[in-house]
Amino acid sequence: MPRSVRLALVGVWIQGVLNLVVGFLSLALMNDAADHGQDEGSGMLRFLAVLTLVIAGALLLCGVFADKRSNGIRVTVIVIESLVLLSGVVGLFQSGVSVLPGIVLALVVLRGFSSAEARNWFDR
C-alpha cells in the first residue's frame, strides 16, 4: 500500500470513529430529551444522527476492506469525502472556523485516495 493511501486510510478511520461517537451521542441526547417531553421538531436531527451513523459504518467498512484493493472502496471514500467537504464549506459560512479541522481532514483523505498512486494500487 502506498504511503499516501496509508495516511489517508488513517484519516478514514479517524472520521469513521468520530462519526460513530457523534452519532450515538446525538441519538442518546435526543432520546433523553424525548423522555422529558422535549422532542418537538427533532425529526430532522434524528435523521442526521442516523445518517452520521450510516456514513461512519461506510467509512469503517472501507477501512476494513481497503486491503482488498477494490476500486469501489476508493470511489466510495472519494464520494463520502466530497460530501463531507461540501458540508464543511457550508458549515464554514454558518458556524465559522469550528469546521476547519473536518475540512482539512477531508482534503487530506481526498488527496490520498485521488492520487495516481492510489488509482494504480486500487486498480490492481
C-alpha positions as CSV (number, residue, x, y, z in Angstrom):
1,M,0.0,0.0,0.0
2,P,1.4,3.4,-1.0
3,R,2.3,5.7,1.9
4,S,-0.2,8.4,0.8
5,V,-3.0,5.8,0.8
6,R,-1.9,4.5,4.2
7,L,-2.0,8.1,5.7
8,A,-5.4,8.8,4.1
9,L,-6.7,5.5,5.5
10,V,-5.7,6.7,9.0
11,G,-7.9,9.7,8.2
12,V,-10.8,7.4,7.2
13,W,-10.5,5.5,10.4
14,I,-10.4,8.7,12.5
15,Q,-13.5,10.1,10.7
16,G,-15.3,6.8,11.0
17,V,-14.8,6.5,14.7
18,L,-15.6,10.2,15.4
19,N,-18.8,9.9,13.3
20,L,-19.8,6.8,15.3
21,V,-19.3,8.6,18.6
22,V,-21.1,11.8,17.5
23,G,-24.0,9.8,16.0
24,F,-24.5,7.7,19.2
25,L,-24.1,10.7,21.4
26,S,-26.6,12.7,19.4
27,L,-29.2,9.9,19.5
28,A,-28.7,9.5,23.2
29,L,-29.2,13.2,23.8
30,M,-32.3,13.2,21.6
31,N,-33.7,10.1,23.4
32,D,-33.1,11.8,26.8
33,A,-34.9,14.9,25.6
34,A,-37.8,12.8,24.3
35,D,-38.0,11.1,27.7
36,H,-38.6,14.6,29.2
37,G,-41.1,15.7,26.7
38,Q,-38.8,17.9,24.7
39,D,-38.8,16.1,21.4
40,E,-40.6,18.7,19.3
41,G,-39.0,19.2,15.9
42,S,-36.3,16.6,16.4
43,G,-37.2,14.5,13.3
44,M,-34.5,16.2,11.1
45,L,-31.9,16.0,13.9
46,R,-32.7,12.3,14.3
47,F,-32.3,11.7,10.6
48,L,-29.0,13.5,10.6
49,A,-27.8,11.4,13.5
50,V,-28.7,8.2,11.7
51,L,-27.1,9.5,8.5
52,T,-23.9,10.1,10.5
53,L,-24.0,6.5,11.8
54,V,-24.5,5.2,8.2
55,I,-21.6,7.3,7.0
56,A,-19.5,6.1,9.9
57,G,-20.3,2.5,9.0
58,A,-19.4,3.0,5.4
59,L,-16.1,4.6,6.3
60,L,-15.2,1.9,8.7
61,L,-16.1,-0.8,6.2
62,C,-14.0,0.9,3.6
63,G,-11.2,1.0,6.2
64,V,-11.6,-2.7,6.9
65,F,-11.7,-3.8,3.3
66,A,-9.1,-1.4,1.9
67,D,-6.6,-4.3,1.7
68,K,-8.8,-6.0,-0.8
69,R,-7.8,-3.3,-3.3
70,S,-11.2,-2.8,-4.8
71,N,-11.7,0.3,-6.8
72,G,-15.2,0.6,-5.4
73,I,-13.7,1.3,-2.0
74,R,-11.7,4.1,-3.4
75,V,-14.7,5.6,-5.2
76,T,-16.9,5.2,-2.1
77,V,-14.4,7.1,0.1
78,I,-14.0,9.8,-2.5
79,V,-17.8,10.3,-2.7
80,I,-18.2,10.4,1.1
81,E,-15.2,12.8,1.5
82,S,-16.6,15.1,-1.2
83,L,-19.9,15.3,0.6
84,V,-18.0,15.9,3.9
85,L,-16.0,18.7,2.2
86,L,-19.2,20.2,0.8
87,S,-21.0,20.2,4.1
88,G,-17.9,21.6,5.8
89,V,-17.8,24.5,3.4
90,V,-21.5,25.2,4.0
91,G,-20.8,24.9,7.7
92,L,-18.0,27.3,7.4
93,F,-20.4,30.0,6.4
94,Q,-22.9,29.1,9.1
95,S,-20.9,28.4,12.1
96,G,-17.4,29.8,11.4
97,V,-14.0,28.2,11.8
98,S,-15.0,25.4,14.1
99,V,-15.5,23.1,11.0
100,L,-11.9,23.7,9.7
101,P,-10.4,20.5,11.1
102,G,-13.1,18.5,9.3
103,I,-12.4,20.3,6.1
104,V,-8.7,19.7,6.4
105,L,-9.1,16.0,7.2
106,A,-11.5,15.6,4.2
107,L,-8.9,17.3,1.9
108,V,-6.1,15.0,3.2
109,V,-8.2,11.9,2.6
110,L,-9.4,13.1,-0.8
111,R,-5.8,13.9,-1.9
112,G,-4.6,10.5,-0.7
113,F,-7.4,8.5,-2.4
114,S,-7.4,10.6,-5.6
115,S,-3.7,10.3,-6.3
116,A,-2.3,8.4,-9.2
117,E,-0.6,6.0,-6.7
118,A,-3.9,5.2,-5.1
119,R,-5.6,4.7,-8.5
120,N,-2.8,2.3,-9.6
121,W,-2.9,0.4,-6.3
122,F,-6.7,0.0,-6.1
123,D,-7.0,-1.0,-9.8
124,R,-4.6,-3.9,-9.2
